[in-house]
Amino acid sequence: MTNAWETIIGLEIHAQLSTESKIFCGCSTRFGDEPNSNTCPVCLGLPGALPVLNRRAVELGARAALSLGLHINEQSIFSRKNYFYPDLPKGYQISQFDKPFSANGELEIMTAERDEAGHPIEWVPKTIAITRLHLEEDAGKNVHEGLPDIDRYSYIDLNRAGTPLAEIVTEPDFRTAWEAYDYVNHVRRALQWVGASDADMEKGNLRCEANVSVRKIGEELGTKVELKNLNSVRFMHRAIEFEVRRQIGVLESGGRLQQETRLWDERAGETRVMRSKEEAHDYRYFPEPDLPPLIVSAEFVQGVRSDMPELPEARRRRFMEQYQLSFSDASQLTSERSLADYYEKAVETSGNPRTAANWIRSELLRELESAGLSASLSPVSAADLGAFIKLIDEGKISGKQGKDVLVEMFRTGKNAAAIIEEQGMAQLSDATEIESLIDQVLAANPQQLESYRAGKESLFGFFVGQVMKASQGKANPKVVNERLKTKLQAL
Ligand SMILES: [Zn+2]
């Protein structure tokens, strides 16, 4: 029997740090401004202009590193990475090379095998070795218009040139596309959580590249292919799966793989060659003479750390212990910081962690999702949701009515009490009133009562139904059941 194929994946993430100004000059990093309006001699690469490091970029870089549990080097060095490309006005990028901001870290993520439909089967921890996290500047953007070879114009917009980036590189530790998927989601959430980056892949402020190769288990590493243009985690997952199948196909049919960079084409559902190894860059790194070594003191790191919120993994564990939530409930409720805050506020108001988790996970998230909103923008405030849950717990409305009330709260922004009042939905829980309805029902159905007393106990449900009907659906079913039982036994 021949050995099975094994997939080897390493990932590089570029995350734009959420500073207001660029990393080496005071130009704005605002997205979507008039092309080339946020530029100056430094980020245009004009002769004689000197870079000055933005302190905020270092703070956010430190937040990024700490959110991933990485150590920050006391001294790191900026280096010039030389290559020629139209969107790089200096002819080099200021990056970090042999002495990066952070190196040799380890990150534990939770990952799951998935079924055919992509649903997690079981979550298990996995440790990923982080080779490095370094700081660097982003390049500008080339914008192409018109049809290729006919009427093609290329423009250069340097607004993005000099935006601070954290580049996070892993060892080739991933064995499946799902592990890579779970890792990128982990990093994305961590960076957003601590405010280091907006980390929105669709907007390009978090970009991801995957190095993919295959080998027979136990054999040497195969030829690796770099995948680019992965504009969402879902695309990345599809691209890796495609690439693994392609590589195995080539090798099994006796072919050889080229070391190359390939782009994911989402519409075609395949990767295609962007450039081969012959065109690979030789960057000739050397230390940046215009910037002193970056010294990050222990006090500085401590200051950044003390400003950071409780991290997502710690919060998930706390939710499981403090509120007795399952792993999957706690994971979903800590998938975003605003959602975790929302949940805790709703627990505070309702005093019921279990029910709050259920309503948020089922009804509220569905409404938010279909409206394309995050929890922080929910038309139903956390306090209103908490008060709503309290009304159900007190039996003012039934859980079934609650679903309609919540939809109405979401639609109108009104609180539950107001909607219940307006629509006359208040549940009837008063025992005396319910007993009088029961008496009416029993009096109106003498034949059924006779059969019931003769032993036809299945008629109990019939009486409950009749009482509910008489109350126009407002009677509290629990009270109806209790009182009816007592009444029938007394007869
Ligand atoms: Zn500038």
Residues whose N, C-alpha, C, O or C-beta is under 5 A from the ligand:
A	BS01	ZN	C25 G26 C27 N38 T39 C40 V42 C43
